[in-house]
Amino acid sequence: MSDFKFKINLKRINRNIEKAQATLINQIRIDTEQYVPARDLTLSNSAHAENQNTELVYNGPYARFQYYGKVMVDERGSTYARLGSKKHVINRDLVYSKERHPNATSFWFEKSKARYKYKWIKLIKDVMKNG
């Protein structure tokens, strides 16, 4: 038996992977926008890609509790915490304004994924195939 050697040039594949990641994260941001609470659009407008387009991040000190949809209070039971005080979650759901985004809700990525997952899969396949 003789040895058989070959080289694979992964540059095109790696380029397509990077393009697919950037395209997907942008599409997720666009498709998810309608579910993000948006009284003044600060949270929606803070969305950006991080970690080489593998994560979509929403900035803001309130982004986390908005996502999980539960009210947070300080030790006095106030939603308006004094400087230096810590808040904790209570078992009361946030009520989201529907004026700007009628579909605003907690767990907005999961809502978007449930609706657009197959669209996103097709998008990735197309980018990987066609570059």
N, C-alpha and C positions, 0 to 999 in steps of 0.2 A: 504494500500500500504506500501511496505517496501522500505527502502533506498537501493540503489545499489551503491557501491563504487568500484573504481578501480584506479590503479596507472599506469601511463605511464612512462617508462624509456626513456628519450629523449637523452641519451648519444650517442647511435649509430646514431641517426638522426643528432644530432649536429656535430658529427665527420664527417659524410658524407657531411654536409653543408660546413664545413671548408675545407674539401678535394676538394669539387666541386668548391669552390671559388678560391682556389689556382690553381687547374687544369685549370679552365677557364681563369684566368688572365694570366697564362703562355701561353695558347694557343692563346689568343688574341694578346699577344706580338709577338709570332712567326708568326701568320697569317698576322699581320699588318706591320711587318718589311719591306716588299716589297714596301709599300706606303710611308714610312718615308723618307724625304729628307736625303741624305747620301753622301755628298761630301767627308767627311773624317770619317764618321761613328760615330762621337762624339754624335750626337743627338740620333741615334739608340741605341748606347751602353749605353746611360744614362737611358733607360727605366727600371723601377722597380715598384714593387707593394707596395702600402701603404694602411693604414687604414684597417688592417686585410684582405688583399687581395681583397679589394673592389674597388680600384682605380689603374689604370696604369698611372704612372707619367713619363714624359720626362723632365729631368733637363736641365738647361742652360738658360742664359739670353735671348737667341733668340728663345727658344722653342715656345713661344706663337705666335709670329708674323710668324714663319714658319708654324705653324698649320693653322692660318687664311689666309696665303698666300698673304699678302699685304706688300708693301714696306713701311718702316718707315724712316723718315728723321728728322734731328734736325732743329733748328730755321734758320739755314743757307741754308737748303734744301739739306744737305749732309747726305748720308747714314752712314758716319763715324762720329759719334758724339764725341765731345770733352768731356773730363772728367767733370762730373757735369751737362752736358746739357741733356735736355729731348727730346725724340723722339715722333713723332706723326705719325699716319697712313695717307698715301695718297692713292688716288684711282688708284693705279698701282699694277698689279699682280706681285708676285715674279716669277722668271723663275728658275725652279729646274733643277739641273744637273741630267741626266738620266744614267750616266756612271755606277754607282754602283747599283742603284735601278731604273730600267727602268720605273717602275710604280709610282715613287715619285710624290707626289701631296699634296696640302693642304687638310685639313679635312680628314687626313688619316684614322682615326678610322671609320668614316662614310663609306668610301670606302670599308674598310675591313668588316665592319658589313653587308653591302649590299651583299657582296659575301659569307660570312661565317656564317651568323646568324643561319641558320638551322643546320649547323655542330656544332655550339656552344650549341644550345639547346639540340641536341642529346647527346653531351658530358656530359652536366649537368645531363640529365636523366640517362645516364649510370652510372655515379659516384654515384648518389643518390640511384640508385637501387642496385648496386653491391659493393659500398664502395670503 
